[in-house]
């Protein structure tokens, strides 16, 4: 039976959610809670709205048109939304609705003032609050006025902001309905908002209260200032009394008016301390009922708190789950791995099996538990100093945690925990190179020059290649549980290779050489960033070679106009087959196949095994190839590499000539040249372990997708990609039993979408507090954006703000601005003139490749992709570490 109107107290079961939407459903639950005061009222249900729009051909046609619009089609969205609103405001209401509303008004008081609020079916959900998207009206008096405002609430479904919000969050306009809440008005002395978790820091232990005079709409709309109170463990920890000049009050004849507050109350505290603690206790009660932090609207009348809304806070980052007691501190792995996107469960489980560190999963990302390292003075100092060089924002955030005494020092020794999986460049892992003493009469600078057997690199590469060949030959011949068991066993081989001590010796040797050169050249000659120039065109770096190989592929395409025309008009992978039909296509196809054979297992976000590889989607390379053809001359790759070699050699010669003139110059020169050899002979290996890991991941993935295809064919799962939502252990069980929890798979897919909207913090505590850290740079030009300098040089040009390689239409002179770059972004580097990222450090991928290519670069620029506009003219100071917005 269709129900147009229901009382709030009837809304206590889950089926009510579809009938009245999230806001009304939550009010109904609150109404039933003991000790929580909610104004009486009733709801115009979604059935009434559906009856109103049912069989209206024009309405359905408008929704069809809205459904195909993208978020950047502003004018079309604006026009359509206006037409729908006008129609709703003028169309006739169902007669049955008016009759039911009359009955409820008679019971509550026909001449009483009411608040009329919207409650959409997609509102106040765990993953999207839709806060403020639909309209509300206060102090509505009389049935005629009430019916008009019901229409206005329905029409507010199609304000431009509401339509844009739904498009942005992927909600179908055709699946949306709206309930209207009608409640008796409360005329408060004060009102405001209570967050049961601090919205600025995300600390779940601290409540935040904003309070102002009069109706809460003044605060919500932003026209009035509010007192701010913070409460923790039942006591007030912060109090800021605002100057409150404006408030909104109800008028006797209906509606509201904005008034100036009398001078005597402008500086007065709105709530007394007792009321603040009482409200905080009420907030904790409501939070406990709903089982998650809440954003609560309240008002105070006659010393009674009334709750007029409670919805989940959807912007809080999930807390990593801990099995250990006490306060914990977690560091983002993604910020060190240069990949802060959400990872799917299968990708997470593979990475967790690959690393040796103590990691936790939260919000689809990985975090390392750094608590043990913070509990001892020595490792605490190592942590702060190490990150001061690689990621100052993390260092500052950790210092903030330490200064608060959040992690107390322990007397007994605590085992050191590695900070990040296979990232051997981490300065926090110390595997010292072998040292050899020199005669005592030589200068101290030469006393302990590290001696590293450079043949270990060849041996490490040979072992990896032999192991990969075995995997490639054997895994494709296995299927079912046999294939899954083989992968499980081979992961032990991968870990053994990644964490072989000699691999760390080689990588750390290059890091030590880089740091020694920068430090000593600055001490001796006063010159900063000397190692940057000396790092150009390092031989043997598989990742930088990948970018140069793309330029060679572009050179192969360049002479064939028909191939270029084909690439310019295609967006799918069919172009590989179409190449055979155009002049030069067979030559290009052969070159493309060779490139994919060597680098096709790579892609942006490649540490997540579930990411689409270039071999799976070759069209992803088309924008990069076209940009290279447009921006680079023929043979530019080889010329760039040779130019880098010449610059590095010239810089070494120049510095050598200056060093030898110093006191004890001969000894200093020998030490300098020794470290330069170490830098250039060992640095190329730094990218190889991850290259080997990613190649292995792709072989695993191909085997898994063969199993996924079989699971689809036998009806176990619906789509091949469903396996991405399972951990490796769960997938093993599905392959063994031929049974899958499809509801779990769908829930995880929804979780992935929710997590993708959250930005992972660099540092998060077990209380949920996210600590961003700050740069300590006082000498920057006004308005400059600070970051970590990683590759010296100054360049000015157009900012190209990109979030994915698919957007990579670049021109010569562009400066790339992006959240992060991992090896999959390297082909973009051949076109740009500078690099700015939001995450990263001195030895992370983007920094190393930028130095090898001679690109000025800074990393760790907070919110760079929003603070810098696409197309804006900027100046990048790669040595000083800041960006000027011109």
Buried (B, 14 or more C-beta within 10 A) or exposed (E): EEBBBBBBEBBEEEEBBBBBBBBBBBBBBBBBBEEBBBBBBBBBBBBBBEBBBEEEEEBEEBBEBBEEBEEEEEEBBEEBBEBBBEBBEEBEBBEEBBEBBBEBBEEBEEEEBBBBBBBBBBBBBBBBBBBEBBBBBBBBBBBEBBBBBBBBBBBBBBBBEBBBBBBEBEBEBEEBBBBBBBBBBBBBEBBBBBBBBBBEBBBBBBBBBBBBBBBBBBBBEEEBBBBBBBBBEEEBEEEEBBEBBBBBBBEEEBBBEBBEBEEEEBEEBBBEEEBBBBBBBBBBBBBEBBEBBBBBBBBBBEEEBBBBBBBBBBBBBBBBEBEEEEBBBBBBBBBBBBBBBBBBBBBBBBBBBBBEBBBBBBBBBBBBBBBBBBBBEEBBEBBBEBBBBBBBBBBBBBBBBBEEEBBEEEEEEBEBBBBBBBBBBBBBBEBEBEEEEBEEEBBEBBBEBBEBEBEBBEEBBEBBEEBBEEBBEEBEEBBEBEBBBBBBEBBEBBBEBBBBEBBBBBBBBBBBBBBBBBEBBEEBBEBBBBBBBBBBBBEBBBBBBBBBBBBBBBBBBBEBEBBBEBBEEBEEEEBBEBBEEBEBBEBBBEBBBBBBEBBBBBBBBBBBBBBEBBBBBBBBBBBBBBBBBBBBEEEBBEEBBEBBBEBBBEBBEEBBEBBBEEEBBEBBBBBBBBBBEBBBBBBBBBBBBBBBBBBBBBBBBBBBBBBBEBBBEEEBBEEBBBBBBBBBEBBBBBBEEEEBBEEEBEEBBEBBBBBEBBEBBBBBBBBBBBBBBEBEEEEBEEEBBBBBBBBBBEBBBBBBBBEEBBEBBBBEBBBBBBBBBBBBBBBBBBBBBBBBBBBBBBBBBBBBBBBBBBBBBBBBBBEBBEBBEEEBEBBBBBBBBBBBBE
